[in-house]
Amino acid sequence: MQRRRYFRDASFGALGLALVVFALAGALTGLPQFAPALAAESDALSRAQELLKLRTGLLIEGDPAELTKFYLPTESRAQWALEKEVTRIHYLREWARMRQMEFTRAKIDFTRVSVEAGEKEAGISICAHTLLSYRHLDRPEAGECTLGWRTVHWIEFTREGRDWLVRAEWYLDPLEGASRNPVVEEAEGRLKGYGPETSGALEASLTDRGAYRREAAVRYADRYAGVKVGAGTGRYNQKYRDFTGLGGDCANFVSQALADEEGGGLPQDRQWCYAAGEGTEAWLKAEALVHYLLGTGRALSLARGSLAEIVAAREGNTKSALAALRPGDIIAYEEHGEIQHVSLVVGWDKAGYILVNSHSADRYHVPWDLGYGAGTRYWLLAVQE
């Protein structure tokens, strides 16, 4: 199969328009051999854009059955991908219902598009930035809040008649854990109403006073979360290697926020450090990072357990463990007896729901338990100053 490769680090819409223009130009200048390939690339890109926009909108409302027409019915990988999307839609809606929240608006933007296309097959790599607005039904005075995440998709298409149908798809998903276990755990207790007044004095929660610069760590996490929103650049910090394809980048990202000179400024040591494109195990692996921080006294454990146990946990028998969390602290996520993910606490939404940022998948100001099902165990860590 004759293929051409096209790449742009630009907006999806501009790329699609450029492909059409180039195809027309080729036809007018006597280069018809390029027109079919360019037209195929443009068609496949448009189809991918249409699919991802529909999936984003369906997170809020609509019938997930609308997705069926986009997937190859005779390919098991396509049907698996379709089932995953339907599952995550139902999970998000159920999570919002149980948390007395409502998602109100959805927006998706595309960057870094790469295309390989032939007459009957196409492969697309596309980076998508999703923003979801939501409100709290039980606290209407709080107003609207916004969260964001970034996903990088590889989609294989097959042409059937005039349509491009998904044959297979892979991406790191902020709702991945919920796709595997979509049962939303009930929280019989307080998940909202936290903030500086519950975490201590305002200046103690948001102002850098000790060796650990909490406010700077949060600014770092917002800037380099990888999501194009707020202070986010839509890119990682280029000083550091991206370990997404080498086991995940979540611990690398949290370590950066804790230690970088732009971030928390905690001094590195031989056990926990990064240099020349490599990091120690404690720097790069979620479980090793948690045990390093606890073992060295750089962090204290506030609570550990299921969602219900975390909500009920007390810190020093005085206040809720969740209330003791401050911006710049850490939440770790244990699945099947192993800590598989870590995130940085960046604050609270307008109703006092604790928010986190992370890599792999990339999250920006996402409620701390969103994306996890029953069976997840949470570790709350207070970084010491």
C-alpha positions, 0 to 999 in steps of 0.5 A: 500500500502506498502511504504518505506521512504528514505531521503538524504540531498545530491545530487540528482544524488548520491541518485539515484545511491545509490538506484540502488546499494541498490536494486541490493544488496538486490536482490543478498543477498536474500532480494527481498522484498526490491528491488521493493520498492527501484526500484520504489523510484529510478524510481520516483526520475529519473522521477522527475529529468527529469521533472524539468530539462526539465522545466528549459530548456524550460524557455529559449527555446523549445516547452512547449508542451513537458511537456504534456507527464509528466502529468496525463491527467485525473486528474484536479490537474495535468492539473492545474500544467501543465497549471501553468508551460506553463504559467510561461514559456511564461511569462518569455520569454515575460518579457525578450523580453519586457526588451530587454534581452535574457536568454542564459543558464540554470542550475539546482541542487538538494538537500534535497530529500525525497521519499515515493514510492509504486508500483503505487504511489510515493510522492517526496519532492525535493529542486531545485536550478536554475541558469539562465544566461542572456544578455542585447540585447540593451547593449551587452557590458555589457556581461553575468549576472546570477540570481538564485532561490530556489524552494522546490517541493512536487510532487505526481506521479501515475504509468501508465504502465512504466511511472510515471505521475504527479498527483499533485504538489505544490511549492513556485515559484518566478514567482508565481505572474506572473502565476496568472497574466502573463501580463507583464507591459510595462516600458515606461522609464528607467529600466537600467543604474543605479549604484553607479554613479546614487545613489550617490558617490561610497563610499556612495553607497557601504561603511558602514559609518553610524549606518546601515551597508549597505555592511554587510546587502547585504553580509548577504542577499547573504549568507542566500538567500537559493540559492547555488550560489556566496556567498550563502550557500544554507541554511537559517541562523539557528539562526532564525526560518523558517516561510515559512509554517507559512505565508511566510519568506520574512519579517523575512529575510529582518528584519534579513538582517537589524538587525543581527550582521552579517548584517546591525546591526540596533538596535531592539526595542519592536515593531520590534524584534526577540527572542526565535524563535518568532518575532513581527508582524513588524518583520514577516509580510511584510505590518507591516514591511513596515509601521513600517519602515516608521512610525518610520522614519527608512525608507523614501518612495521614490516612490509608484505605478505601474511600469510605475509610479515608472519609472517616479517617481522623488526623490525630483524633482531631480533624478529618484526614482529608481536612489535613491535606494542603496544596502541595501534598500527595495522594497515591492510588493502590490497585491490587496491592500495589501503588500504581499512581501518584498525584499532587494536591493543588487545592480545592474547587469552589465547593471545597472538593480536593483537586489534583494534577498528575501525568500519565494520564494528564490531569488538571484540577480533577477531583481526587477520586474521579476515575477510580472504582470500588477496590482502589485504596488511597494514601494521603501523604502530608509533605513535611517542611 
